[in-house]
Amino acid sequence: MIRRLFRSSVATGATVTAIAAISTAFLGAVPAQASTHSNLFASVNLNGTLAHGNGVSGVTHIGTGQYEVTFSADVQQCAYVATTINAYSQALQVFTAGGHLSADGVYVETKNQGGGLTDGPFNLVVDCGLPGWSYAVVGYNANLVRSTPGATLTSLGAGRYDVTFPARIDSCAYLATVGDPGHGLVFSPGGVYTGSGSDPSTVYVETKNQGGGLSAGIPFHLAVICPAAARAKVAVVAANGRLARGSHRIWSFSEASGQYTLVTSRPVAACAAVATRGSADTAVPFDPATVEIVPGTARNAVGIQVRQLLFFGGTLASESFHAALVC
């Protein structure tokens, strides 16, 4: 009954009431979170201060739209995925790279869709291949720079890739961010989109320019986060808000075009939510869009906002996506 309620595509007053009821029912049964654990993530405010995170030793606001998040471990061999938190009338985009200040850092840029550096809040998750996590970092020349051992890359043409892992990942969420594979900068903004590949071990990836056209030469970081990952919840959500797949005790719904809510069985205020426009199945993620995080309706909920690219008007749009809550 609960699952059917939260898979409905339109929120009502009864739905919001039910969210609060589920929050009250489950929160008391959730054990207190440990102060430290293995997941590496950060939620960073617009001014460069740390809102919350885990394994973070500091954040530096280098300049307008330029940040470095320093962790308590060397993260050079990992993948870095990030999502902006909505702060303006139009969505910002986020780009990642290896640390400019240390080997323990992740460099992050937030830009408007014209390519100009703009201060903006964001969530960052680092995937180093813990149990339930897989990753791949792909370079400018369609080359696999680093990955989970055994992963392979196939270029299918300009801006089209298959990333194949050594085990099934078809129950997982596929998060991706345009990012330099080393310690450089991504000068030309673009987007990256995910979907299921032709077999249960493969992720299909497209890279596109700001006009929505397939484009080669756009590097990206891919994080595959599965339901087995500790202290994480994943969801793959169809355009109508229905949950296509996801972790136990996670629900989704859409209250209006392009506006979605994920509900879990525990508080999420201390977690980092990341999301990527991607298809819920093997379909091509044809319509490009931006994805941002917005406040949820309860302590155990987070909002997702999907918009057309500014090139197409920037209006809210109902499109499928992949999401993860990392705690």
Secondary structure, DSSP 8 states (H G I E B T S, - for coil): -HHHHHT-SS--HHHHHHHHHHHHHHHTTS----S--S-EEEEE-TTS-EEEEESEEEEEEEETTEEEEEESS--TTSEEEEEEB--SSS--EEEEEE-SS-TTEEEEEEE-TTS-B----EEEEEE---TTEEEEEE-TTS-EEEESTT-EEEEEETTEEEEE-SS--TTSEEEEEEB-SSSS---S--EEEEEE-SSTTEEEEEEE-TTS-B-SS--EEEEEE-TTSTTEEEEEE-TTS-EEEE-TTEEEEEEETTEEEEEESS--TTSEEEEEEB-SSSS---S-EEEEEEE-SSTTEEEEEEEE-GGGT--B----EEEEEE-
